Amino acid sequence: MTNQQTDEMTKPAQAEKARREAEAAELKRKAEEEVRRKVEEEAKRVAEEARRMAEENGEKWAAAEKTSESETADYHVTTSQHARAAEDENDAKVEGDRRSRSRGGKSAKQKKGSKLSESKADREEARAVTRGGKGRRKPSTLQQGFNKPAQVVNRDVVIGETITVAELANKMAVKGSQVIKTMMKLGAMATINQVIDQETAQLVAEEMGHKVILRRENELEEALMSDRDTGAAAAEPRAPVVTIMGHVDHGKTSLLDYIRSTKVASGEAGGITQHIGAYHVETDNGMITFLDTPGHAAFTSMRARGAQATDIVVLVVAADDGVMPQTIEAIQHAKAAKVPLVVAVNKIDKPEADPERVKNELSQYGVMPEEWGGEAQFVHVSAKAGTGIDELLDAILLQAEVLELKAVRTGMASGVVIESFLDKGRGPVATVLVQEGTLNKGDIVLCGFEYGRVRAMRDELGREVTSAGPSIRWKFWVCPAFRRRVMKRPWCVTRRKRVKWRCTVRANSAKSNWRVSRNPNWKTCSPT
């Protein structure tokens, strides 16, 4: 057979195959349409059934809700308002009689059996018939609901330099656990009574959505000092405050003793100064106030206070001993307080004295003499023979002229507590250095966290004084506080008692900062 005959025989077969495939596709399409139609009809039927059931049950649900509301309401037999009030009054009276009879001698079993009065029982029975006899009790009318505020209240939180977690939570009106959780989210772990710094407290408060107001420890004192009644008074030159510092037994007190022409050194225990002495000396060129600090290693804090309250530091170094540990410490205190140094090379009259050695050793600690290009004045003195004393005083006054020290003598006084102690006969006594203004006997003073009235003032010789101006050392009755500001306080008269006008100084939260005021002997500190 040829190829033409073969093609003619296969054409009918191919046409038949195509016809059968078309019929199969048509049947499949019709089957899919039938299935889709049945699904749509079923969905319509279900929706119609649900709508019909909702319409049928809507009336039942409304009736049930109305019945429930009537059951929860306070039931009365009558609809008259006056009659209902009379029923309530009668119920209260009957209930009171029943309780009095129960207290009169009824047993517990009788108390349990007589819960309702007759009139109340009748109304309960009538209500039970009305609601279908189910016998459910009406809800208590004393139940009250509390709606929790949906919005958080943001507050102004005042934070000091330090604060405990509990105090911070109290200021924000939240639980302490919430504050601790917030701190844990910020990466800080703390307990409820732990003291945190101002920056941490600020972050926590702002994280919880509150507005923070920062307060400094001495902010109220600064505000008071800004309101000092100085008027139009101009600043006047004042005497320099000079602190004598150096190693023990290098001749500090002996040097000051020669200047004052007294024997202060002989009165000290073992010849060692054990407190800060303050004296003012009149010279040909003006007055100088000296502070004599201890040189022993046990009095580091006293030397630090002396350096902070001074204008000029006189560093006494023995020419035969050189630089010693307390000499280095005195240099560090002077640099920390940013006050100029005048070096007094003492004991220059001894055969073994070596002033050049002192200069070389001091230069290693940053104290350079003027002849070497530095700023420190070196004066060779002898406290025993009096050599170089006039040159030392001239160097001090020259340094004071460079500093241009001035102070306002009028208005409320302010100063620094050098040291304080408890006198058995006079009570709390403080050695104070006036820096501005004039303090008078009877003034109210504020010192750190304590306050009091000045009962008496004495100078370094023990003489009674009534007032003290700038750069004058004086002792007076005051509560203790080391190296703190002292301020005179005004006061007024209200009604029949004198009332101090004083600001409330906030505590530092951490009780460790109340070192001095913990002493029970100071509890008597109160104005007289």
C-alpha positions in Angstrom: 0.0 0.0 0.0 1.1 3.5 -0.8 1.4 6.3 1.7 -1.6 8.0 0.2 -3.8 5.1 0.9 -2.6 4.9 4.5 -3.4 8.6 5.2 -6.9 8.1 3.8 -7.5 5.2 6.2 -6.3 7.1 9.3 -8.3 10.3 8.8 -11.7 8.9 9.8 -10.1 7.4 13.0 -8.6 10.7 14.0 -11.9 12.5 13.5 -13.7 9.9 15.6 -11.1 10.3 18.4 -11.5 14.1 18.4 -15.3 13.7 18.5 -15.1 11.4 21.5 -12.8 13.8 23.4 -15.1 16.7 22.7 -18.1 14.7 24.1 -16.0 13.8 27.2 -15.1 17.5 27.8 -18.7 18.5 27.5 -19.9 15.9 30.0 -17.2 17.0 32.4 -18.2 20.6 32.1 -21.9 19.8 32.7 -21.0 17.7 35.8 -19.0 20.6 37.3 -21.8 23.0 36.7 -24.3 20.6 38.4 -22.0 20.3 41.4 -21.6 24.1 41.6 -25.4 24.6 41.4 -26.0 22.1 44.2 -23.5 23.9 46.4 -25.1 27.3 45.8 -28.5 25.9 46.5 -27.3 24.3 49.7 -25.8 27.6 50.9 -29.0 29.5 50.1 -31.0 26.9 52.0 -28.7 27.1 55.1 -28.8 30.9 55.1 -32.6 30.9 54.8 -32.9 28.5 57.6 -30.6 30.6 59.8 -32.6 33.8 59.1 -35.9 32.0 59.8 -34.5 30.7 63.2 -33.2 34.1 64.1 -36.6 35.6 63.5 -38.3 32.9 65.5 -35.9 33.2 68.5 -35.6 37.0 68.5 -38.9 37.4 70.3 -38.0 34.7 72.8 -34.7 36.3 73.6 -36.3 39.8 74.0 -38.9 38.3 76.4 -36.2 36.4 78.4 -34.1 39.6 78.7 -37.1 41.6 79.9 -37.9 38.9 82.5 -34.3 38.9 83.7 -34.3 42.7 84.2 -37.5 42.5 86.2 -36.0 39.7 88.4 -32.8 41.7 89.2 -34.7 44.8 90.0 -35.9 45.5 93.6 -39.3 44.0 93.8 -42.4 45.7 95.2 -46.0 44.5 95.2 -47.4 47.9 94.3 -46.4 50.4 91.7 -47.0 53.5 93.9 -43.8 55.2 94.9 -45.2 56.2 98.4 -46.4 52.6 98.9 -43.0 51.3 98.0 -41.3 53.7 100.5 -43.7 52.5 103.2 -42.8 48.9 102.4 -39.1 49.5 102.7 -39.6 51.3 106.0 -41.7 48.5 107.4 -39.1 45.9 106.2 -36.3 47.8 108.0 -38.4 48.1 111.2 -39.3 44.4 111.2 -35.7 43.4 110.5 -34.5 45.5 113.4 -37.0 43.9 115.7 -36.0 40.4 114.6 -32.3 41.2 115.3 -33.0 42.5 118.7 -35.0 39.4 119.5 -32.2 37.3 118.2 -29.7 39.0 120.6 -32.1 38.5 123.4 -31.7 34.8 123.7 -32.6 33.0 120.5 -30.5 30.0 119.6 -28.5 29.7 116.4 -31.1 27.3 115.0 -33.9 29.8 115.6 -31.8 32.6 114.0 -31.3 30.5 110.9 -35.0 29.7 110.6 -36.3 33.3 111.0 -34.5 35.1 108.1 -37.5 37.0 106.7 -40.4 38.8 108.3 -44.0 37.9 107.4 -44.6 40.8 105.1 -41.3 40.2 103.4 -42.1 36.5 103.0 -45.4 37.3 101.4 -43.8 39.5 98.8 -41.2 36.9 98.1 -43.9 34.4 97.5 -45.8 36.8 95.2 -42.6 37.5 93.3 -41.9 33.7 92.9 -45.4 33.2 91.4 -44.8 36.2 89.0 -41.5 34.8 87.7 -42.7 31.3 87.3 -41.9 29.8 90.7 -38.2 29.4 90.1 -37.4 30.7 93.5 -34.3 32.6 92.6 -33.1 35.3 95.0 -32.9 38.9 94.0 -29.3 40.3 93.7 -28.1 42.5 96.5 -28.7 46.2 96.0 -25.5 47.0 97.9 -23.2 45.6 95.2 -21.3 48.4 93.6 -19.0 48.3 90.6 -15.7 50.1 90.1 -14.7 51.1 86.6 -11.0 51.0 86.1 -9.8 54.1 84.4 -9.0 53.3 80.8 -6.4 56.0 80.4 -3.1 56.2 82.3 -2.7 59.4 84.4 0.6 61.2 83.7 2.0 63.1 86.6 4.8 65.6 87.3 7.5 63.6 89.2 10.0 65.6 91.3 13.3 63.7 91.5 16.2 64.7 93.7 19.8 63.8 93.3 19.1 60.3 94.7 15.8 58.5 95.4 14.8 55.0 96.4 12.7 52.7 94.1 9.8 52.8 96.6 9.8 56.6 96.8 9.8 56.8 93.0 6.9 54.4 92.7 5.0 56.4 95.3 5.6 59.7 93.4 4.3 58.0 90.2 1.3 56.4 92.1 2.2 52.9 90.8 3.3 49.7 92.4 7.0 49.1 93.1 6.9 45.9 91.1 6.0 47.9 88.0 9.0 50.2 88.5 11.3 47.2 89.0 10.0 45.6 85.8 10.6 48.8 83.9 14.1 49.0 85.2 14.7 45.3 84.2 13.6 46.2 80.6 16.1 49.0 80.6 18.8 46.6 81.8 19.1 47.7 85.4 18.4 45.5 88.4 17.2 47.0 91.7 15.3 46.1 94.8 12.4 48.1 96.3 14.6 49.8 98.9 17.6 50.4 96.7 18.8 54.0 96.1 19.2 55.0 92.5 20.7 58.1 91.0 18.9 60.9 89.3 19.6 59.9 85.8 18.3 56.3 86.3 15.2 57.6 88.0 14.6 60.1 85.1 14.8 57.3 82.5 12.4 55.1 84.4 9.9 57.9 84.9 10.0 59.0 81.3 9.7 55.4 80.2 6.5 55.1 82.2 5.1 58.2 80.5 5.5 60.8 83.3 7.0 64.3 83.2 10.2 64.6 85.3 11.2 67.7 87.3 14.8 67.5 88.4 15.8 69.1 91.8 19.3 69.7 93.1 20.1 69.1 96.8 21.0 72.7 97.5 18.5 74.3 95.1 16.5 75.9 97.8 19.6 77.3 99.5 20.7 78.8 96.2 17.3 80.3 95.7 17.5 81.8 99.1 21.0 83.2 98.5 19.8 84.8 95.2 17.2 86.8 97.3 19.7 88.2 99.7 18.8 91.7 100.7 22.1 93.4 99.6 20.5 96.4 98.1 22.8 98.6 96.1 25.8 97.8 98.3 29.0 97.4 96.4 31.6 94.7 97.1 34.5 95.8 99.3 38.0 94.3 99.5 38.2 91.6 102.2 41.1 89.9 104.0 42.5 86.7 102.4 41.8 83.4 104.1 45.1 81.5 104.3 45.4 77.8 105.2 48.7 76.5 106.7 49.2 73.0 105.4 52.1 70.5 105.5 53.5 67.4 107.1 53.4 66.7 110.8 56.2 68.4 112.8 57.3 70.6 109.9 56.5 73.7 112.0 53.1 74.9 110.8 51.7 75.9 114.2 55.1 77.2 115.3 55.2 79.4 112.2 51.7 80.8 113.0 52.7 81.0 116.6 55.5 83.3 115.8 53.3 85.5 113.6 50.7 85.9 116.4 53.4 86.1 119.1 51.6 83.5 121.2 52.3 80.0 122.4 49.5 78.0 120.7 51.8 75.0 120.1 52.5 74.5 123.8 48.8 73.9 124.4 48.4 71.0 122.0 48.5 67.4 123.1 52.0 66.1 122.4 52.7 69.2 120.4 50.5 68.0 117.5 47.5 70.0 116.3 44.3 68.1 116.6 41.8 70.6 115.3 41.5 73.4 112.8 42.5 76.7 114.4 41.4 80.0 112.8 43.0 83.3 113.6 43.1 86.8 112.1 46.3 88.8 112.2 46.7 92.5 111.6 49.8 93.4 109.6 51.1 96.7 108.3 49.6 96.0 104.9 46.2 94.6 106.0 44.5 91.8 107.9 45.1 88.1 107.1 42.9 85.2 108.4 44.9 82.0 109.0 43.6 78.5 109.2 46.0 76.0 110.9 45.2 72.4 109.9 46.5 69.2 111.5 49.4 67.5 109.8 48.9 64.0 111.2 47.7 61.3 108.8 44.6 60.8 110.9 43.2 64.2 110.0 42.9 64.0 106.2 39.2 65.2 106.1 40.1 68.2 108.2 42.9 69.2 105.8 40.5 68.8 102.9 37.9 71.1 104.5 40.6 73.6 105.2 41.7 73.7 101.6 38.1 74.1 100.3 37.4 77.1 102.6 40.5 79.0 101.8 41.8 81.5 99.3 45.5 80.8 99.5 47.4 77.7 100.8 50.8 78.1 102.5 52.6 74.8 102.1 55.1 74.4 104.9 58.0 72.1 104.1 60.9 71.4 106.5 64.2 72.1 104.7 65.9 69.2 106.6 63.1 66.7 105.9 61.9 67.4 102.4 58.6 66.3 100.8 56.7 63.8 103.0 53.3 61.9 102.5 51.2 64.7 104.1 53.0 67.2 102.0 52.0 65.4 98.8 48.4 65.2 100.2 48.3 68.9 100.9 49.4 69.6 97.3 46.5 67.4 96.0 44.0 69.1 98.2 45.1 72.5 97.0 44.9 71.4 93.3 41.4 69.9 93.9 40.2 73.2 95.5 41.9 75.2 92.7 43.7 77.6 95.1 47.2 79.1 94.6 50.2 77.8 96.6 52.8 79.7 98.5 55.7 77.4 99.7 57.3 78.2 103.0 60.6 76.3 103.3 60.9 76.2 107.2 63.8 75.4 109.5 66.2 77.1 107.2 68.4 77.9 110.2 69.4 74.2 110.7 72.8 73.1 109.5 71.4 70.2 107.6 68.8 72.4 105.7 68.8 71.9 101.9 66.3 74.3 100.2 67.4 73.2 96.7 66.4 69.6 97.5 62.9 70.8 98.5 62.5 72.7 95.2 63.6 69.6 93.2 61.2 67.3 95.1 58.2 69.7 94.8 58.8 70.2 91.1 58.1 66.5 90.6 54.5 67.1 91.9 53.8 70.1 89.7 54.9 72.9 92.2 57.4 74.9 90.2 59.1 78.0 91.7 58.9 81.3 90.0 62.7 81.4 89.2 62.2 78.1 87.3 59.3 79.5 85.3 56.5 78.3 87.6 53.8 80.2 89.5 54.6 79.2 93.1 56.4 81.6 95.4 59.1 80.0 97.6 60.0 81.8 100.8 62.8 80.6 103.2 61.6 81.1 106.8 62.5 80.0 110.3 59.7 79.8 112.8 62.2 79.6 115.6 64.4 82.6 114.7 61.7 84.6 112.9 63.7 84.7 109.6 61.7 85.5 106.5 58.4 86.0 108.2 57.9 89.5 106.7 58.7 88.1 103.3 56.1 85.4 103.7 53.4 87.9 104.7 54.3 90.1 101.7 54.1 87.1 99.4 50.6 86.3 100.8 49.3 89.8 100.4 50.8 90.0 96.9 48.9 86.8 96.0 45.8 88.3 97.5 46.1 91.4 95.4 46.3 89.2 92.3 43.1 87.4 93.3 41.2 90.7 93.9 39.2 89.3 96.9 36.0 91.2 97.5 32.8 90.6 99.5 29.5 92.4 100.3 29.3 93.3 104.0 25.6 94.0 104.1 22.6 91.7 104.0 22.2 88.1 105.2 25.4 86.3 106.0 26.8 83.2 104.4 29.9 81.2 105.2 31.5 77.9 105.8 31.5 75.6 108.8 35.2 74.7 109.4 34.5 72.2 112.3 31.8 71.5 114.9 31.6 69.8 118.2 29.4 69.3 121.3 30.3 71.4 124.3 29.0 70.0 127.6 28.0 73.3 128.9 27.1 75.3 125.8 25.7 72.6 123.6 26.5 72.3 119.8 29.3 74.7 118.9 30.6 75.4 115.4 33.7 77.2 114.1 32.5 79.2 111.1 34.2 81.5 108.6 32.0 84.3 107.3 32.4 84.8 103.5 29.7 87.4 102.7 27.4 89.6 104.7 27.3 90.1 108.5 26.1 87.6 111.0 24.6 89.0 114.3 23.8 87.4 117.6 20.2 86.0 117.6 20.1 85.3 113.8 18.5 82.1 112.5 21.0 80.1 110.5 20.6 77.1 108.2 23.5 74.7 108.0 23.1 71.6 105.7 20.0 69.8 107.0 20.0 71.5 110.4 19.0 75.0 111.6 19.2 76.9 114.8 19.5 80.4 116.4 22.9 81.9 117.3 22.9 82.2 121.0 26.5 83.5 121.4 29.5 84.3 119.3 33.2 84.4 120.3 36.4 85.2 118.5 39.6 83.2 118.6 40.5 84.7 122.0 37.2 83.7 123.6 35.9 87.3 123.7 32.1 87.8 123.2 31.2 89.5 119.9 27.8 90.6 118.6 28.5 90.6 114.9 31.0 89.1 112.5 31.8 90.2 109.0 33.6 88.6 106.0 36.9 86.7 106.6 36.3 86.7 110.3 36.5 83.4 112.3 33.9 83.0 115.0 32.3 80.3 117.1 28.6 80.1 117.7 25.8 77.7 118.7 24.7 75.7 115.6 23.8 72.2 114.5 26.7 70.3 112.9 27.5 70.0 109.2 31.0 69.7 107.8 32.0 72.0 105.0 28.4 73.2 104.3 26.9 76.6 103.6 25.7 78.6 106.5 23.1 81.2 105.9 21.3 83.7 108.0 17.5 83.4 107.8 14.9 86.1 108.3 11.8 85.5 110.4 8.4 87.0 111.0 5.8 87.2 113.7 2.4 85.5 113.2 -0.3 85.6 115.8 1.2 84.9 119.3 4.3 83.0 118.4 7.4 83.7 116.4 7.6 81.6 113.3 10.8 81.0 111.4 10.7 81.4 107.7 12.9 78.7 106.4 13.0 76.4 103.4 12.6 72.7 103.8 15.9 71.1 102.7 15.2 67.7 101.1 17.2 64.8 102.5 19.5 63.0 100.2 17.4 59.8 100.5 20.5 57.7 101.3 20.8 57.8 105.1 24.6 57.4 104.8 24.7 61.1 104.0 23.4 62.0 107.4 26.7 61.1 109.1 26.8 63.8 111.7 23.1 64.2 112.3 22.9 60.5 113.3 24.6 61.3 116.6 21.9 61.3 119.3 23.6 64.2 121.1 22.5 66.5 118.2 18.8 65.7 118.7 18.6 68.7 121.0 19.4 71.1 118.1 16.3 73.3 118.0 15.8 77.1 118.1 15.5 78.7 121.5 
